[in-house]
Amino acid sequence: MSSTLFTRLNAMRSLARRQTLQSVRRSHDEITYKGQNLPFDISNHRLFAIKFTLFMAVPFAVPFIIVRYQLKKASGQYA
């Protein structure tokens, strides 16, 4: 009884070890150049700088624009 249990346990261990090694081998991804793993293109530096500036500046400016609108609305400049 115990010998079959140990045999089964050893078989399960070797299977787990094989599957782990195979998954590690398959998960290796070779990056050939910087930025290859990014979801956007960074090869054109000017275009990237413009897009990045807009992406960061617009959400930062929205609260200030809303406050300005609310203050002007309260003073009666907007009808």
Biopython code that builds the backbone (N, CA, C, O; Angstrom):
import numpy as np
from Bio.PDB.StructureBuilder import StructureBuilder

atoms = [
    (1, "MET", "N", (0.825, -1.196, 0.000)),
    (1, "MET", "CA", (0.000, 0.000, 0.000)),
    (1, "MET", "C", (0.868, 1.259, 0.000)),
    (1, "MET", "O", (0.667, 2.172, -0.801)),
    (2, "SER", "N", (1.849, 1.285, 0.927)),
    (2, "SER", "CA", (2.666, 2.484, 1.015)),
    (2, "SER", "C", (3.606, 2.618, -0.180)),
    (2, "SER", "O", (3.951, 3.734, -0.567)),
    (3, "SER", "N", (4.021, 1.509, -0.764)),
    (3, "SER", "CA", (4.910, 1.596, -1.926)),
    (3, "SER", "C", (4.180, 2.200, -3.130)),
    (3, "SER", "O", (4.774, 2.964, -3.891)),
    (4, "THR", "N", (2.900, 1.863, -3.309)),
    (4, "THR", "CA", (2.138, 2.474, -4.402)),
    (4, "THR", "C", (1.926, 3.954, -4.137)),
    (4, "THR", "O", (1.933, 4.763, -5.064)),
    (5, "LEU", "N", (1.739, 4.305, -2.881)),
    (5, "LEU", "CA", (1.557, 5.712, -2.531)),
    (5, "LEU", "C", (2.825, 6.497, -2.850)),
    (5, "LEU", "O", (2.764, 7.583, -3.428)),
    (6, "PHE", "N", (3.983, 5.935, -2.465)),
    (6, "PHE", "CA", (5.244, 6.615, -2.751)),
    (6, "PHE", "C", (5.526, 6.673, -4.248)),
    (6, "PHE", "O", (6.066, 7.665, -4.737)),
    (7, "THR", "N", (5.174, 5.640, -4.965)),
    (7, "THR", "CA", (5.360, 5.630, -6.415)),
    (7, "THR", "C", (4.499, 6.695, -7.069)),
    (7, "THR", "O", (4.951, 7.422, -7.953)),
    (8, "ARG", "N", (3.267, 6.778, -6.629)),
    (8, "ARG", "CA", (2.357, 7.785, -7.171)),
    (8, "ARG", "C", (2.835, 9.194, -6.813)),
    (8, "ARG", "O", (2.773, 10.104, -7.639)),
    (9, "LEU", "N", (3.309, 9.365, -5.580)),
    (9, "LEU", "CA", (3.806, 10.663, -5.142)),
    (9, "LEU", "C", (5.028, 11.079, -5.958)),
    (9, "LEU", "O", (5.134, 12.233, -6.376)),
    (10, "ASN", "N", (5.944, 10.151, -6.185)),
    (10, "ASN", "CA", (7.122, 10.458, -7.006)),
    (10, "ASN", "C", (6.732, 10.790, -8.440)),
    (10, "ASN", "O", (7.324, 11.680, -9.051)),
    (11, "ALA", "N", (5.753, 10.094, -8.977)),
    (11, "ALA", "CA", (5.292, 10.385, -10.337)),
    (11, "ALA", "C", (4.681, 11.778, -10.405)),
    (11, "ALA", "O", (4.908, 12.511, -11.368)),
    (12, "MET", "N", (3.910, 12.147, -9.391)),
    (12, "MET", "CA", (3.300, 13.481, -9.376)),
    (12, "MET", "C", (4.364, 14.563, -9.242)),
    (12, "MET", "O", (4.257, 15.623, -9.859)),
    (13, "ARG", "N", (5.396, 14.296, -8.431)),
    (13, "ARG", "CA", (6.472, 15.278, -8.265)),
    (13, "ARG", "C", (7.230, 15.488, -9.577)),
    (13, "ARG", "O", (7.521, 16.621, -9.959)),
    (14, "SER", "N", (7.541, 14.404, -10.250)),
    (14, "SER", "CA", (8.286, 14.545, -11.509)),
    (14, "SER", "C", (7.437, 15.240, -12.570)),
    (14, "SER", "O", (7.956, 16.022, -13.366)),
    (15, "LEU", "N", (6.142, 14.960, -12.584)),
    (15, "LEU", "CA", (5.251, 15.637, -13.528)),
    (15, "LEU", "C", (5.193, 17.129, -13.234)),
    (15, "LEU", "O", (5.255, 17.948, -14.151)),
    (16, "ALA", "N", (5.074, 17.483, -11.958)),
    (16, "ALA", "CA", (5.036, 18.898, -11.580)),
    (16, "ALA", "C", (6.342, 19.582, -11.949)),
    (16, "ALA", "O", (6.335, 20.714, -12.434)),
    (17, "ARG", "N", (7.463, 18.907, -11.724)),
    (17, "ARG", "CA", (8.766, 19.475, -12.053)),
    (17, "ARG", "C", (8.895, 19.691, -13.556)),
    (17, "ARG", "O", (9.385, 20.731, -13.997)),
    (18, "ARG", "N", (8.458, 18.711, -14.340)),
    (18, "ARG", "CA", (8.519, 18.837, -15.801)),
    (18, "ARG", "C", (7.656, 19.989, -16.292)),
    (18, "ARG", "O", (8.076, 20.767, -17.148)),
    (19, "GLN", "N", (6.450, 20.094, -15.749)),
    (19, "GLN", "CA", (5.551, 21.166, -16.188)),
    (19, "GLN", "C", (6.111, 22.526, -15.817)),
    (19, "GLN", "O", (5.989, 23.478, -16.588)),
    (20, "THR", "N", (6.727, 22.629, -14.636)),
    (20, "THR", "CA", (7.318, 23.897, -14.224)),
    (20, "THR", "C", (8.465, 24.280, -15.150)),
    (20, "THR", "O", (8.555, 25.428, -15.586)),
    (21, "LEU", "N", (9.331, 23.337, -15.450)),
    (21, "LEU", "CA", (10.454, 23.625, -16.338)),
    (21, "LEU", "C", (9.981, 24.005, -17.737)),
    (21, "LEU", "O", (10.539, 24.911, -18.356)),
    (22, "GLN", "N", (8.962, 23.321, -18.237)),
    (22, "GLN", "CA", (8.448, 23.649, -19.566)),
    (22, "GLN", "C", (7.835, 25.039, -19.586)),
    (22, "GLN", "O", (8.019, 25.781, -20.551)),
    (23, "SER", "N", (7.111, 25.400, -18.535)),
    (23, "SER", "CA", (6.489, 26.722, -18.524)),
    (23, "SER", "C", (7.542, 27.816, -18.416)),
    (23, "SER", "O", (7.374, 28.892, -18.989)),
    (24, "VAL", "N", (8.626, 27.555, -17.690)),
    (24, "VAL", "CA", (9.707, 28.536, -17.606)),
    (24, "VAL", "C", (10.385, 28.681, -18.962)),
    (24, "VAL", "O", (10.703, 29.794, -19.380)),
    (25, "ARG", "N", (10.608, 27.572, -19.647)),
    (25, "ARG", "CA", (11.229, 27.642, -20.975)),
    (25, "ARG", "C", (10.350, 28.397, -21.959)),
    (25, "ARG", "O", (10.847, 29.190, -22.759)),
    (26, "ARG", "N", (9.059, 28.156, -21.903)),
    (26, "ARG", "CA", (8.142, 28.796, -22.855)),
    (26, "ARG", "C", (7.919, 30.269, -22.549)),
    (26, "ARG", "O", (7.607, 31.047, -23.451)),
    (27, "SER", "N", (8.076, 30.662, -21.288)),
    (27, "SER", "CA", (7.767, 32.041, -20.922)),
    (27, "SER", "C", (8.896, 33.004, -21.261)),
    (27, "SER", "O", (8.726, 34.217, -21.145)),
    (28, "HIS", "N", (10.025, 32.491, -21.669)),
    (28, "HIS", "CA", (11.151, 33.354, -22.008)),
    (28, "HIS", "C", (10.831, 34.134, -23.276)),
    (28, "HIS", "O", (10.527, 33.554, -24.318)),
    (29, "ASP", "N", (10.904, 35.458, -23.173)),
    (29, "ASP", "CA", (10.628, 36.310, -24.316)),
    (29, "ASP", "C", (11.828, 37.212, -24.523)),
    (29, "ASP", "O", (12.215, 37.956, -23.622)),
    (30, "GLU", "N", (12.401, 37.149, -25.677)),
    (30, "GLU", "CA", (13.600, 37.909, -25.939)),
    (30, "GLU", "C", (13.229, 39.283, -26.481)),
    (30, "GLU", "O", (12.559, 39.396, -27.507)),
    (31, "ILE", "N", (13.667, 40.316, -25.788)),
    (31, "ILE", "CA", (13.431, 41.690, -26.224)),
    (31, "ILE", "C", (14.662, 42.129, -27.010)),
    (31, "ILE", "O", (15.776, 42.131, -26.487)),
    (32, "THR", "N", (14.451, 42.495, -28.259)),
    (32, "THR", "CA", (15.590, 42.812, -29.119)),
    (32, "THR", "C", (15.972, 44.285, -29.061)),
    (32, "THR", "O", (17.129, 44.614, -29.323)),
    (33, "TYR", "N", (15.057, 45.179, -28.732)),
    (33, "TYR", "CA", (15.391, 46.594, -28.633)),
    (33, "TYR", "C", (14.548, 47.236, -27.540)),
    (33, "TYR", "O", (13.521, 46.694, -27.132)),
    (34, "LYS", "N", (14.990, 48.388, -27.076)),
    (34, "LYS", "CA", (14.284, 49.077, -25.998)),
    (34, "LYS", "C", (12.933, 49.566, -26.487)),
    (34, "LYS", "O", (12.820, 50.120, -27.581)),
    (35, "GLY", "N", (11.921, 49.359, -25.678)),
    (35, "GLY", "CA", (10.587, 49.809, -26.026)),
    (35, "GLY", "C", (9.783, 48.811, -26.820)),
    (35, "GLY", "O", (8.647, 49.107, -27.193)),
    (36, "GLN", "N", (10.323, 47.645, -27.093)),
    (36, "GLN", "CA", (9.595, 46.645, -27.875)),
    (36, "GLN", "C", (8.395, 46.119, -27.105)),
    (36, "GLN", "O", (7.390, 45.742, -27.708)),
    (37, "ASN", "N", (8.484, 46.089, -25.787)),
    (37, "ASN", "CA", (7.398, 45.545, -24.983)),
    (37, "ASN", "C", (6.349, 46.595, -24.615)),
    (37, "ASN", "O", (5.423, 46.291, -23.863)),
    (38, "LEU", "N", (6.467, 47.804, -25.120)),
    (38, "LEU", "CA", (5.490, 48.854, -24.832)),
    (38, "LEU", "C", (4.351, 48.806, -25.845)),
    (38, "LEU", "O", (4.560, 48.407, -26.991)),
    (39, "PRO", "N", (3.139, 49.212, -25.433)),
    (39, "PRO", "CA", (2.007, 49.149, -26.361)),
    (39, "PRO", "C", (1.935, 50.334, -27.326)),
    (39, "PRO", "O", (0.940, 50.497, -28.032)),
    (40, "PHE", "N", (2.971, 51.151, -27.359)),
    (40, "PHE", "CA", (2.993, 52.289, -28.275)),
    (40, "PHE", "C", (4.395, 52.416, -28.849)),
    (40, "PHE", "O", (5.341, 51.814, -28.343)),
    (41, "ASP", "N", (4.520, 53.202, -29.908)),
    (41, "ASP", "CA", (5.786, 53.328, -30.617)),
    (41, "ASP", "C", (6.573, 54.507, -30.056)),
    (41, "ASP", "O", (6.034, 55.607, -29.941)),
    (42, "ILE", "N", (7.837, 54.294, -29.707)),
    (42, "ILE", "CA", (8.665, 55.380, -29.189)),
    (42, "ILE", "C", (9.826, 55.706, -30.132)),
    (42, "ILE", "O", (10.766, 56.400, -29.744)),
    (43, "SER", "N", (9.763, 55.213, -31.352)),
    (43, "SER", "CA", (10.867, 55.453, -32.281)),
    (43, "SER", "C", (10.892, 56.901, -32.770)),
    (43, "SER", "O", (11.971, 57.445, -33.006)),
    (44, "ASN", "N", (9.733, 57.534, -32.926)),
    (44, "ASN", "CA", (9.675, 58.942, -33.304)),
    (44, "ASN", "C", (9.608, 59.758, -32.012)),
    (44, "ASN", "O", (8.556, 59.837, -31.377)),
    (45, "HIS", "N", (10.722, 60.358, -31.631)),
    (45, "HIS", "CA", (10.821, 61.007, -30.330)),
    (45, "HIS", "C", (9.960, 62.263, -30.220)),
    (45, "HIS", "O", (9.377, 62.517, -29.166)),
    (46, "ARG", "N", (9.873, 63.040, -31.277)),
    (46, "ARG", "CA", (9.048, 64.257, -31.219)),
    (46, "ARG", "C", (7.572, 63.924, -31.057)),
    (46, "ARG", "O", (6.882, 64.513, -30.225)),
    (47, "LEU", "N", (7.096, 62.985, -31.847)),
    (47, "LEU", "CA", (5.698, 62.584, -31.761)),
    (47, "LEU", "C", (5.398, 61.976, -30.396)),
    (47, "LEU", "O", (4.343, 62.233, -29.816)),
    (48, "PHE", "N", (6.314, 61.178, -29.889)),
    (48, "PHE", "CA", (6.131, 60.602, -28.560)),
    (48, "PHE", "C", (6.090, 61.692, -27.494)),
    (48, "PHE", "O", (5.275, 61.617, -26.574)),
    (49, "ALA", "N", (6.949, 62.700, -27.597)),
    (49, "ALA", "CA", (6.966, 63.791, -26.621)),
    (49, "ALA", "C", (5.657, 64.572, -26.654)),
    (49, "ALA", "O", (5.132, 64.941, -25.604)),
    (50, "ILE", "N", (5.129, 64.826, -27.844)),
    (50, "ILE", "CA", (3.858, 65.549, -27.962)),
    (50, "ILE", "C", (2.724, 64.733, -27.363)),
    (50, "ILE", "O", (1.924, 65.260, -26.590)),
    (51, "LYS", "N", (2.645, 63.457, -27.710)),
    (51, "LYS", "CA", (1.580, 62.601, -27.181)),
    (51, "LYS", "C", (1.678, 62.460, -25.664)),
    (51, "LYS", "O", (0.664, 62.499, -24.967)),
    (52, "PHE", "N", (2.899, 62.296, -25.156)),
    (52, "PHE", "CA", (3.081, 62.143, -23.715)),
    (52, "PHE", "C", (2.704, 63.421, -22.978)),
    (52, "PHE", "O", (2.066, 63.366, -21.927)),
    (53, "THR", "N", (3.097, 64.577, -23.524)),
    (53, "THR", "CA", (2.754, 65.850, -22.898)),
    (53, "THR", "C", (1.252, 66.043, -22.858)),
    (53, "THR", "O", (0.711, 66.449, -21.829)),
    (54, "LEU", "N", (0.569, 65.762, -23.953)),
    (54, "LEU", "CA", (-0.888, 65.881, -23.963)),
    (54, "LEU", "C", (-1.539, 64.887, -23.007)),
    (54, "LEU", "O", (-2.490, 65.230, -22.304)),
    (55, "PHE", "N", (-1.037, 63.676, -22.979)),
    (55, "PHE", "CA", (-1.587, 62.639, -22.106)),
    (55, "PHE", "C", (-1.463, 63.026, -20.639)),
    (55, "PHE", "O", (-2.346, 62.707, -19.842)),
    (56, "MET", "N", (-0.382, 63.708, -20.270)),
    (56, "MET", "CA", (-0.183, 64.094, -18.877)),
    (56, "MET", "C", (-0.790, 65.459, -18.562)),
    (56, "MET", "O", (-1.261, 65.670, -17.445)),
    (57, "ALA", "N", (-0.791, 66.391, -19.518)),
    (57, "ALA", "CA", (-1.225, 67.756, -19.242)),
    (57, "ALA", "C", (-2.738, 67.901, -19.204)),
    (57, "ALA", "O", (-3.263, 68.649, -18.379)),
    (58, "VAL", "N", (-3.442, 67.206, -20.071)),
    (58, "VAL", "CA", (-4.900, 67.359, -20.129)),
    (58, "VAL", "C", (-5.565, 66.921, -18.828)),
    (58, "VAL", "O", (-6.353, 67.694, -18.284)),
    (59, "PRO", "N", (-5.296, 65.732, -18.297)),
    (59, "PRO", "CA", (-5.933, 65.375, -17.018)),
    (59, "PRO", "C", (-5.504, 66.275, -15.866)),
    (59, "PRO", "O", (-6.280, 66.498, -14.937)),
    (60, "PHE", "N", (-4.279, 66.797, -15.914)),
    (60, "PHE", "CA", (-3.830, 67.706, -14.863)),
    (60, "PHE", "C", (-4.569, 69.034, -14.939)),
    (60, "PHE", "O", (-4.856, 69.633, -13.902)),
    (61, "ALA", "N", (-4.884, 69.510, -16.140)),
    (61, "ALA", "CA", (-5.506, 70.818, -16.310)),
    (61, "ALA", "C", (-7.012, 70.801, -16.090)),
    (61, "ALA", "O", (-7.592, 71.847, -15.799)),
    (62, "VAL", "N", (-7.657, 69.664, -16.217)),
    (62, "VAL", "CA", (-9.123, 69.587, -16.128)),
    (62, "VAL", "C", (-9.664, 70.153, -14.818)),
    (62, "VAL", "O", (-10.612, 70.935, -14.880)),
    (63, "PRO", "N", (-9.140, 69.823, -13.638)),
    (63, "PRO", "CA", (-9.689, 70.408, -12.409)),
    (63, "PRO", "C", (-9.581, 71.931, -12.366)),
    (63, "PRO", "O", (-10.486, 72.603, -11.871)),
    (64, "PHE", "N", (-8.482, 72.475, -12.880)),
    (64, "PHE", "CA", (-8.321, 73.926, -12.887)),
    (64, "PHE", "C", (-9.330, 74.592, -13.828)),
    (64, "PHE", "O", (-9.866, 75.655, -13.516)),
    (65, "ILE", "N", (-9.581, 73.977, -14.958)),
    (65, "ILE", "CA", (-10.574, 74.503, -15.900)),
    (65, "ILE", "C", (-11.961, 74.455, -15.279)),
    (65, "ILE", "O", (-12.741, 75.394, -15.440)),
    (66, "ILE", "N", (-12.279, 73.388, -14.579)),
    (66, "ILE", "CA", (-13.590, 73.266, -13.930)),
    (66, "ILE", "C", (-13.751, 74.318, -12.843)),
    (66, "ILE", "O", (-14.811, 74.933, -12.734)),
    (67, "VAL", "N", (-12.719, 74.533, -12.040)),
    (67, "VAL", "CA", (-12.791, 75.554, -10.982)),
    (67, "VAL", "C", (-12.973, 76.932, -11.597)),
    (67, "VAL", "O", (-13.775, 77.725, -11.104)),
    (68, "ARG", "N", (-12.248, 77.230, -12.656)),
    (68, "ARG", "CA", (-12.391, 78.540, -13.312)),
    (68, "ARG", "C", (-13.811, 78.721, -13.842)),
    (68, "ARG", "O", (-14.402, 79.792, -13.700)),
    (69, "TYR", "N", (-14.354, 77.672, -14.452)),
    (69, "TYR", "CA", (-15.719, 77.733, -14.970)),
    (69, "TYR", "C", (-16.718, 77.962, -13.839)),
    (69, "TYR", "O", (-17.630, 78.776, -13.979)),
    (70, "GLN", "N", (-16.559, 77.263, -12.731)),
    (70, "GLN", "CA", (-17.486, 77.410, -11.610)),
    (70, "GLN", "C", (-17.397, 78.808, -10.996)),
    (70, "GLN", "O", (-18.419, 79.382, -10.621)),
    (71, "LEU", "N", (-16.196, 79.354, -10.889)),
    (71, "LEU", "CA", (-16.047, 80.703, -10.334)),
    (71, "LEU", "C", (-16.657, 81.752, -11.258)),
    (71, "LEU", "O", (-17.310, 82.686, -10.792)),
    (72, "LYS", "N", (-16.447, 81.605, -12.554)),
    (72, "LYS", "CA", (-17.055, 82.555, -13.493)),
    (72, "LYS", "C", (-18.568, 82.415, -13.511)),
    (72, "LYS", "O", (-19.283, 83.409, -13.639)),
    (73, "LYS", "N", (-19.057, 81.196, -13.385)),
    (73, "LYS", "CA", (-20.499, 80.969, -13.362)),
    (73, "LYS", "C", (-21.110, 81.603, -12.113)),
    (73, "LYS", "O", (-22.202, 82.167, -12.180)),
    (74, "ALA", "N", (-20.421, 81.517, -10.984)),
    (74, "ALA", "CA", (-20.930, 82.094, -9.739)),
    (74, "ALA", "C", (-20.917, 83.615, -9.786)),
    (74, "ALA", "O", (-21.778, 84.252, -9.178)),
    (75, "SER", "N", (-19.970, 84.207, -10.488)),
    (75, "SER", "CA", (-19.915, 85.665, -10.566)),
    (75, "SER", "C", (-20.868, 86.215, -11.615)),
    (75, "SER", "O", (-21.057, 87.429, -11.692)),
    (76, "GLY", "N", (-21.468, 85.362, -12.416)),
    (76, "GLY", "CA", (-22.466, 85.798, -13.384)),
    (76, "GLY", "C", (-21.923, 86.090, -14.761)),
    (76, "GLY", "O", (-22.653, 86.627, -15.594)),
    (77, "GLN", "N", (-20.696, 85.767, -15.036)),
    (77, "GLN", "CA", (-20.142, 86.031, -16.354)),
    (77, "GLN", "C", (-20.664, 85.054, -17.393)),
    (77, "GLN", "O", (-20.731, 85.388, -18.576)),
    (78, "TYR", "N", (-21.038, 83.844, -16.968)),
    (78, "TYR", "CA", (-21.659, 82.881, -17.867)),
    (78, "TYR", "C", (-23.150, 82.888, -17.614)),
    (78, "TYR", "O", (-23.585, 82.814, -16.465)),
    (79, "ALA", "N", (-23.931, 82.975, -18.663)),
    (79, "ALA", "CA", (-25.379, 83.023, -18.468)),
    (79, "ALA", "C", (-26.004, 81.666, -18.534)),
    (79, "ALA", "O", (-27.220, 81.539, -18.389)),
]
sb = StructureBuilder()
sb.init_structure("model")
sb.init_model(0)
sb.init_chain("A")
sb.init_seg("    ")
for serial, (resi, resn, name, xyz) in enumerate(atoms, 1):
    if name == "N":
        sb.init_residue(resn, " ", resi, " ")
    sb.init_atom(name, np.array(xyz, "f"), 0.0, 1.0, " ", f" {name:<3s}", serial, name[0])
structure = sb.get_structure()
